[in-house]
Amino acid sequence: MEIRSFIKSDEDDVVALWEATRLTVNPLNDPRADIALCRAGGHGMVLVGVEQDQLIATIMVGHDGHRGWFYYLATAPDRQQEGLGRAMVAAGEEWLEKRGLPKAQLMVRDINAKAITFYDRLGYAEEQVKVLSRRLDGRPHAPVQKTVESTITYLEMTAQPVTPPVPVPAEKLALLRCHDPSVGFYRYLYDAVGQKWQWTARKLISDEVLSQIIGDDLVEIFVLYDNGEPAGFVEIDRRRTPDIQISYFGIVEHFMGRGLGPYMLDWAIRRIWTYIPNRLILDTCTLDHPKALSMYQRAGFTPYKQETVQQVIL
């Protein structure tokens, strides 16, 4: 790979690469304006990696008169894990060293574990600082949604179980339907069970919309109590009949390891089959508990589709 300075004819390819690698997710950032400002300011440069006339990597490097900065490090999606990013960082460091800059630094979103690991391996250390900003162009500050790649597995059950019910665990349990729950109590349950596993969908909707969903007579929410304390819940959605969906299911972390999950799931499955559905459906993803998929399969669910998405996390 040849590394050289950006020229004007590179612009379309550079922007296309940044879009393909999701470096332009903030709508307030105009990549073409960023390129123009970098080139015109005299304080930085966009370096590009080219191979056989194909632009496959970039890094924007600059300085503020005190420290060096990196931005827009990108490698072509089909050329990653080949050391191209490492080579671009080395080129950026060389650019700074030639100008007498004693330090290189950059900003990485806190949920971008892949990038953090990459820079950590190159010897970059986390600084104990907080980044603050204020827009000077009159445009409102727009927080960028944090996303992470997640693979969703969709599962179905097309026949009711023929195995004996899962025995009730040796706990003081009560499994009660919560009729027309308050939004506050529902959000408490949702966070208590799902916060660790990045359950965010219900956090992104208003109280009014959420109230309409959980107050629907065809949405059944059952709360599992252990010694009087909420230990988990299952949400059954009958609005899509003849299919019935388990929308949410989970155990509070403190109560895991006691057999409550398999018991509550089996109980919910048998209740749903009393409605004589065409099939039961649910989904899980790679952000969920690592044993979730295998538990669903042991309960009788079969995967029928997978997809990879960018999931919003908070």
QUINORFEN-V902321 format. One record per backbone hydrogen bond with DSSP energy under -1.0 kcal/mol. NH is the residue of the N-H (numbers start at 1). CO is the residue of the C=O. If there is no record, write none. Layout:
nh=NH co=CO
nh=NH co=CO
This chain:
nh=2 co=50
nh=4 co=48
nh=6 co=46
nh=10 co=7
nh=11 co=8
nh=14 co=10
nh=15 co=11
nh=16 co=12
nh=17 co=13
nh=18 co=14
nh=19 co=15
nh=20 co=16
nh=21 co=17
nh=22 co=19
nh=23 co=18
nh=29 co=26
nh=34 co=30
nh=35 co=31
nh=36 co=32
nh=37 co=33
nh=38 co=34
nh=39 co=35
nh=40 co=36
nh=41 co=37
nh=45 co=61
nh=47 co=59
nh=48 co=4
nh=49 co=57
nh=50 co=2
nh=51 co=54
nh=54 co=51
nh=56 co=49
nh=57 co=49
nh=58 co=74
nh=59 co=47
nh=60 co=71
nh=61 co=45
nh=62 co=69
nh=63 co=43
nh=64 co=67
nh=68 co=103
nh=69 co=62
nh=70 co=105
nh=71 co=60
nh=74 co=58
nh=76 co=56
nh=79 co=76
nh=87 co=83
nh=88 co=84
nh=89 co=85
nh=90 co=86
nh=91 co=87
nh=92 co=88
nh=93 co=89
nh=94 co=90
nh=95 co=91
nh=96 co=92
nh=97 co=93
nh=98 co=94
nh=99 co=96
nh=100 co=97
nh=101 co=96
nh=105 co=68
nh=112 co=109
nh=113 co=111
nh=116 co=112
nh=117 co=113
nh=118 co=114
nh=119 co=115
nh=120 co=116
nh=121 co=117
nh=123 co=120
nh=124 co=119
nh=129 co=127
nh=148 co=311
nh=150 co=309
nh=152 co=307
nh=153 co=284
nh=154 co=305
nh=155 co=282
nh=156 co=302
nh=157 co=280
nh=171 co=169
nh=173 co=171
nh=174 co=225
nh=176 co=223
nh=178 co=221
nh=186 co=182
nh=187 co=183
nh=188 co=184
nh=189 co=185
nh=190 co=186
nh=191 co=187
nh=192 co=188
nh=193 co=189
nh=194 co=190
nh=195 co=191
nh=198 co=195
nh=199 co=194
nh=204 co=200
nh=210 co=206
nh=211 co=207
nh=212 co=208
nh=213 co=209
nh=214 co=210
nh=215 co=211
nh=216 co=213
nh=219 co=216
nh=220 co=236
nh=222 co=234
nh=223 co=176
nh=224 co=232
nh=225 co=174
nh=226 co=229
nh=227 co=172
nh=229 co=226
nh=231 co=224
nh=233 co=250
nh=234 co=222
nh=235 co=248
nh=236 co=220
nh=237 co=245
nh=238 co=218
nh=243 co=240
nh=244 co=279
nh=245 co=237
nh=246 co=281
nh=247 co=235
nh=250 co=233
nh=252 co=231
nh=255 co=252
nh=256 co=253
nh=263 co=259
nh=264 co=260
nh=265 co=261
nh=266 co=262
nh=267 co=263
nh=268 co=264
nh=269 co=265
nh=270 co=266
nh=271 co=267
nh=272 co=268
nh=273 co=269
nh=274 co=271
nh=275 co=272
nh=276 co=273
nh=278 co=242
nh=280 co=157
nh=281 co=244
nh=282 co=155
nh=284 co=153
nh=286 co=151
nh=288 co=285
nh=292 co=289
nh=295 co=291
nh=296 co=292
nh=297 co=293
nh=298 co=294
nh=299 co=295
nh=300 co=297
nh=301 co=296
nh=302 co=156
nh=304 co=154
nh=305 co=154
nh=307 co=152
nh=309 co=150
nh=311 co=148
nh=313 co=146
